[in-house]
Amino acid sequence: MGKSDLRESKKASRFSESVIREMSRVAREHNAINLAQGFPDFPAPHALKEAAVKWIRDDLNQYAVTWGSNRLRASIGTYMLKRRGVSIDPDAQVTVCCGATEAMIAAMMGVLDPGDEFLVPEPFYENYGPDAILADAIPLFVPMGDGFTLDVDAMRKASGPKTRAVVLNTPHNPTGRVFTRAELKELCEFVIERDLILFTDEIYEEILYTGDHHCPLLEPGMAERTIVISGASKTFSVTGWRVGWIISPPNMTGAIRKVHDFLTVGAPAPLQEAVAEALLWGDDYYVKMREEYRARRSVMVDGLNAAGFPCDVPEGAYYAMVDVREHQRREETDVEFAMRLVTDAGVATVPGSSFYRDPEDGKHLVRFCYAKKIETLEAANSRLLRWAGT
């Protein structure tokens, strides 16, 4: 009898489990305050929950249209026009997915060929690496400049004849940067110059603290080459609902919808209808949400600085990337430090190396999430301050 070939796939062997989700499990094991994974510990909006209950009770519990209910796609079109000043065709451009996570992989698999390269500013959200492997594409990670600025010149040098796309996340996870219009303009000019596709992960588009979100679809020449990824998870504090969407050029939508269909069939039908209602809410909701996040940010930043974790003020999203060298032991890695912080201080974070291709580049960094109640953040700050003092 020959040697058995019962094994995992070569694709799956090329990436590990999510470090972010692993740290949430570690937090539960040690009864630590979870400032690792990006989900709120406060309630979702009451009106949104009531809308979901209404649609469930009305027995909208079977498959929706594979690429999204008519109401939700129409609401996304209205939202984009009202909030972004962009006119889109919901029937020809919108695909509703099981969260922005599925949206990104469906988009990549729909438009990239095996061996295609795409550029990713580094540090980066950890999913983009496995996304590339699953899509048979090749990620080219390009370090950002000082202060986590976009380095378009570095992208230009890194790109070659097989480069087909760029992945941009703004507001940015894990750094909290909101890229300026000047940075976006330079990037878009490069994308057009090299005839590339731009994937934009805009899931934090409403969580920013100065000015409005600027969607690259507004830039001249970008409508036919930009694929926008977003969703309800962060804006409406429903990370468990898994309702996201893709806005794509019409000639790419069919391919993306085919991939999406065979990946997941569709997002939860009653939750799609509830999100369709929320997207039509007025400006008051967004103003109040930003004010509350601004208050959380202030508590988190003040607490981190007081405990000896140098922290710049994030411009958007709900993360703070901090240097931990003051508290690291000699030769201690970021992973070892994060585990020690869980066990000794009772606070869970994400090791910085999970956001870099080379773990060495993130070995002195960890990411804190402040999408938490004020009292949760204050409790975490007390633990960190007490731990730092010992």
N, C-alpha and C positions, 0 to 999 in steps of 0.2 A: 504494500500500500504506500503510495507516494506521500510526500509531505503535504499537510493540509494548507490550503490557501485562505482559511477563514480569518479575515483581518479587517481593520478599518480601511477606508479609502485613502488614497494618497492625498486627496484634497483635504480631508478632515484632519489628517496627520500634520498638515502645514500650519494649523493655528490652534490656539488653546481656548479654553473656556473664557468667558468674559471676566476680566479682573474686577470690573465694577460690580457685577452681580455676585461674584465670589465674596467681595468685601461685605455685602449685605448679609450673606449667610454667616460670615465670621462675626458680624455685629450681633446677630441674634444669639449665636452660641455663647458670647461673652456678656450678654445683656448690656451692650454698649449703645450709646447714642449714635444713630446712623446718619453721618454727614458724608456718606460715600455715594450711594446711588441717587440719581436725580429725580426723586419723587417727593411730593409734598406730604406732610403729616397732618395737614389741615383739610377741612371738608371741601369738596367740590361745590360749585355754586348750587344753591337750593333749586333755583328755577330749572337748571339743566337736569338735575336728578329727577325732578317732577316730570319733566318732558319725557325722559326715558321711561319712567314708570307708565306714563299715559300711553306711549306707543306699544309697550309690552302688553298692557291690559287690553289695548285695541287689537291685539293678536297679530301685530306685524312681526312675526317671529320666524318667518321662512326666508329663503334666499332673496336678497335684493338683486337688482341688475348687477351682473358681475363687476362692471367697472364703476359702480356707485349709483345710488338712488338718484332719480331725476331731481328731487328737491335739494339734496345735498349738493349736487354738482351745480345747480342753479345758484344756491346760496354762496358757494365758493366764488362763482363768477361775480355776484353782487359784492361780496366782501373784497375781492381784488380791485374792483372798480372804485369802491368807496374808500378803502383803507390804503390802497397802493397807487391808485390812479392808472391802473392797467386794465385794458379791455381784453377779455379772453372769450373764447367760444366753449362753454361747458360741455357741449356734445362732442366737439372735435378735439378738445385739449385736456380734459380732466379725467383722471383715473383715481378712484378711491381705493385705498389699500388698508391692510391691517397694520396701521401705524406707519410712521415715517421710516422705521427700520426696514419693513418690507418694501416700502416705496423706493428706497435707494437701491436695493438689490434688484428689484424688478426693472427699474430704469436702466441700470448697468447691463443686466443680462439682455435687455431688449435692444440696446443700441451699440454695445461694444462687441467686437469679435475677439476670438482667442488670440492672445499675443499683443493686443492693443495696450498701449501705455496710457496712464492718466496721472496727472500731477496733483499732489496733495500737500498743502502747507503744513509744516510740522512745528509744534505738536498738533495732533489730530485726534478726533474721536475714534476710539478703538475699533469700531465696526468696519471702518473703511478698508482695513487690511484683509480681513476675512471676506468682505464683499468682493474684493478684487479676485481672490482665489476662487470663489464660487462662480464668478463670471468669466474665469479663465483669462483675466486681464492682469496687467502688471502695474502696481502702484509705484510711482516715483516720488518719494517723500522729499520735500524741499524745505530746509530750515527757514523759519521766519527771521526777520531782522531784529535788532534791538527793540525791546518793548513790544515784542510780538507783532511787528508790522509786516505787511505783505512784502515779499522781496520778489518782484516781478522779473528783475534782471536774473536772479538765480533760477527762476522758472524757465526763462528763455535759454539759459545755458544747459539746463537739465533736459530740455525737450529735444526730440529727434524725429526722424521720419516715421516712427511707429506711434508717436504720441498723438492721441485723438481727443483727449478731454482734460479738464481741470475740475477738481472737487473743491468747492468753497463752502465753508460753514460760518455764517454770520447772523446774529451775534454768536460768538465763538465759544465752543466747548473744547478744551477745558479752561481757557485763559480769561474769559469774560470780555475779550476785545469786541468792539463794534467797528468794523473797518470803515474808514472815511470814504466819502464820495470820490476823493482824489485817488485813494487806493483802488477803489472799484473801477474807476474810469481807466486807470492804467492797466488793470487786469483785463478789462473788456477789450481794450485796444490790442493787447497781446493775443487774446483768444481769437479775435477777428483776423489779425495778422497771420496767425498760424492755421486758420480754418479749423478751430477746435470746437468741441461741445463743452458747455459749462453746466455742471451739476451743482445746484445751490441747495444746501441743507439750511432751510430757514425756519426750523422748528421753534426757535426762540424769538421769532420776529416781533412779537408784542412785548417781550420782556427786555426793555432797554430803558435807559434812565435819562438820556438827553436826546432830543430830536426824534424824528420818525425813522422807521426802517426804510432803507432804500433798496428796492428789488432791482437786480440787474436787468430785468425785462424792460426797464425804463430807458436803458442806454441804447443809443442808436445802433442798429444792426444786430442787436442781441436776441430779438424775439425768435428768430428762426434757428437759434443755436443754444438756447438756454432751457434746461429742464429743472423746474422748481420742485423741491420736496418740502412739504410742511405737514401740519396736522393739528389735532385738537389737544393732544396730550399735555403740553406745557401751558398753552394759553388758557385752558379751562380746567387745569388741575385734575385731569382724568387720564393719567398715564396707563391705567389698566384697561381702558376702553378699546384701545388699538384702532383708532380711526385716524388715518393719515391720507395724504393725497399727493398726486403728481400733476403738475401743469407742464405739458410738453408741446413742442411744435406739432401741428397736425400730421405731418408726414412721419412722425416717430410714434404717435399715439397707438396705432394699431399693433405694432410690435410689442410695445410695453404692456398693452392690455392682454395680449396672448400670454406673455410670461406671467403676469399677475394672476390670470385665470387659473393656470395650472399650478401656481404656487399655493394659493390660498382660496380660490374661488371668489371670496368677497369678505368685506368687513361686516361686523354685526349689524343686521338690518335696523332694529329699533334704535340703536345708538347713533346710527347715521342720521336718522330723522331728528333726534334730539340735538345733535351738533348743527344740523341745518338751521334750527331755530336760534341757537346761540350765536351763530355767525352773523345774524341780522340784528343783534343787540346794538344799542347806541354807544357813543363814545364814553359815556359815564362809566361803563364797566371797565374799559381799558385804563382810564385815568385812575380809578380806584385800585385796580390790580397793581399798577406800576407804583403807586404811592406805598402800598403794603410791602412790595418787594424792596423798595428803596429803604424802608424802615428795617427790614430784615438784613439787608446788606450792611447798613450802618452798625447794627448790633454785632454782626459777624466780623466785620473788618476791625472794629474797635477791640473786640475780644481777642482776635488773633494777634494784633499788634501788641496788646498788653501782655500776652503770654510769650512773646518773643518769636512770633512767626511773622516776619516782614511781609506786608500785604499791600499791594496797590489796590486802589478802589476799582472794582470791575465796572465796565461801561454797559454791559448787557448780560443776558442769561442769568443763571443763579449759582455761579461757581467762583471760587477764589483759588488760584494756583499760587502756592507759597513755597518759599525757600525754608528748609528745615535744618540747615547745617548747624545752626546754633544749638540744636538739641540732639543731633546725630552722634552716635558713638563712632570711634575710629573704625574705618573700613565697613561701617554699617550701610547696607543698601537701603533704598527707599522702601522696598517691600518689607525688609526686616524692621525698619523704623515704624511703618504703618501697622504692622502686627504688634509691635511693642506698645504703640499708642492705644490700640484696642484693649490689650490686656492690662496695661498699667494705668492708663488715664480713663478708659471707658468711652473712647471716642473713635469712631470708624471713619477713615478717609480712603482715598484712592491713591495708590503709589504713582508717582509721576512717570515712571518708566513705561506704563501701559499706554502712554500717549506718544511714544517715540519708537522709531524703528530700532535704534540702538539704545538698549536700557541704560547705558552709561550717561546718555544725554539727560535723562530724567532722574538720576540717582539722588539728587538733592531736593526733589520737589514732591509735594503731595497736593491733591485737590480736595477742597472742602466744598460741600453743597449747603447752601443756606435757604433752600426751599422748605423751610420748617417754621413752625410756630415760634413766636418770639420767646416764649418760655422754654422751648426746646433749645434754642440757640443760647439763651442765657445759662441754662444748665450745662450745656457743652462748654461754654466759656469758663464757667466756674471750675469744671473738671480740668480743663487745660491749664488754667492759671495755678490751680493747686498742684497739678503734676509738674509744671515747669518750676515751681518753687522748691520742689523736692529733688 
